[in-house]
Amino acid sequence: MPTKAKRWVLASRPEGKPTAENFRLDDMTLPDIGEHEILIRTEFHSVDPGMRGRLSGDSYTAALPVGETIDSAMVGVVEASNNEKFKVGDRVTGGFGWVTHAVSNGRGVQVLAPEMFHGALRPTAAIGVLGIPGLTSYFGLLELGQPKEGDTVLISSAAGPVGATAGQIAKMKGCRVVGIAGSKEKCDYVKGLGFDACFSYRGADLRAAIKEHCPDGVDIYFDNVGAEMLDAAILNMKEHGRIVVSGQVSEYNRAEDELVGIRNVTRFITHRLRMEGLVVFDYFKRFREAQAEMAGWIHEGKLQYTEDVSEGIEGSAAAFIGLFEGENLGRRLIEVS
Amino acid sequence: MPTKAKRWVLASRPEGKPTAENFRLDDMTLPDIGEHEILIRTEFHSVDPGMRGRLSGDSYTAALPVGETIDSAMVGVVEASNNEKFKVGDRVTGGFGWVTHAVSNGRGVQVLAPEMFHGALRPTAAIGVLGIPGLTSYFGLLELGQPKEGDTVLISSAAGPVGATAGQIAKMKGCRVVGIAGSKEKCDYVKGLGFDACFSYRGADLRAAIKEHCPDGVDIYFDNVGAEMLDAAILNMKEHGRIVVSGQVSEYNRAEDELVGIRNVTRFITHRLRMEGLVVFDYFKRFREAQAEMAGWIHEGKLQYTEDVSEGIEGSAAAFIGLFEGENLGRRLIEVS
């Protein structure tokens, strides 16, 4: 029996900040599943700032064609199965985007093991703290940042899912952790996670504010923002400081000739700085090991995560647009059903 | 018997490009040497763009006080000695600056071993290809650049002492080496050293010119220039490319609020780039090993170096100012006596 479903498609390419006109919610009818196929009903899909690049096609992944489904991770339930690896009722994750239902041959679909996902570890963690955002925090901080006990770690977008997780891992490694966020409320949240300090960037003299909160300088700057904030951090780095380029959300809506970037490259010489970009998929072979370690931390109460959930697939585009206004606190998800 | 001598001092701090008024040639009279002291007569002193930072005091080394002798390396001859480690006639190197003579207690002064410095290895090499410029090339390329056979290495200021040496070492490591210099004459020189290609930056669309000469992209960019040239290189880097921040000569004369820097930081994420600054003194313990290896290459004819020598200490300031006009080809030296 065909399934009535909905999906968000790219209606037009955004120039600058994305707007409602760039997205369209279409009805669709999914055919009956064929041999080896499964039907998944979406429970939650994610809303990711990093997806902005695909909308314009100026990023490393290919441009999303206009008319195609908007990409994202999702958690769902198998509603019908012709595939022996999946049974009806299995909770699964996959990359089917902003859809209410998906038909799949099972490739890239993972069943969430009930022995792992229970208690504090909710199924949505699979596409959040144990998914790409959390893995970005884990490998970015540990591999590129190389934290040592006593290091001062500065983190931008500290109330976002990547920053909040990176900060908690840095605390576990014995670092002093300072967050930058967009409001006092977000800073209170961040301090509740164990950050030593946090300040709001709004209206701040960034260079002076970082100096005030990191008077001895910064060993690791975990950057999710870029541009002026990155430049201000560079001016506060200690010798041999490491800059992890995790995200550049302040640049994502800028055309190539409007990028702001940084001015203080001479500091790389005078202070022996290192700056390195992360693409988390480079660590694909170690994902399971990292996920198991983070799951352990969550069950032990050492690692918290927060989700910012809106109900109804009608709100997906607005939730995405709002990411660039700094609206979210924690991982932004849409509860579809 | 007191010695009549001359030295260049900092007359005033330059703002922007240094001018003749910032320097003054003073007469001085050196007293007779005391216990454990030696008198050195300068044969050559160096003229270094990296010294620009000390003139303003915005760099990592302390500002040079106005009225003090301008810093540099020198090669000289011991004219008198009350120190058993030095005998009259020894050829030595030290950091006594733009002076005709210096009195020293011997600290930091090294005797050039005649068994090392002969034939192709002239004494001035001790403050050039075996000195800070050459060591910067060696450790910058090998340690930060990590060249692998078949890599494409792009080098700015390729006709300068650092770039020319880095390029020849990269060739020895099996890389394809492309230079950027300031004229066709300099490019001819660079190609004569074994670079595979070279182009002049004057009037060039840098991004397009790099693309033309490195059609498959750049694995290592060894940067002596910074700003627009660095940004254009970033747009041509391959995935996992390494940027060695060796010098930023285009930025040295700019005040902090005039720095140009780079715009394309998002490429660090999309292309997993790494950028790292070099301070060669961090490798101090390995200097002798590197110098011995480079001396071997020079004696075997594998590594060439060029000196751009002007006669007479009266010309030191003009020679320094000219560095920022791209005048020099090879290591700039003043022959004092």
Interface residues (C-beta under 8 A of the other chain):
Chain A: G53 S59 Y60 G226 A227 L230 D231 V245 S246 G247 Q248 E251 Y252 E256 L259 V260 G261 I262 R263 N264 V265 T266 R267 F268 I269 T270 H271 R272 L273 R274 M275 E276 G277 L278 V279 D282
Chain B: G53 S59 Y60 G226 A227 L230 D231 V245 S246 G247 Q248 E251 Y252 E256 L259 V260 G261 I262 R263 N264 V265 T266 R267 F268 I269 T270 H271 R272 L273 R274 M275 E276 G277 L278 V279 D282
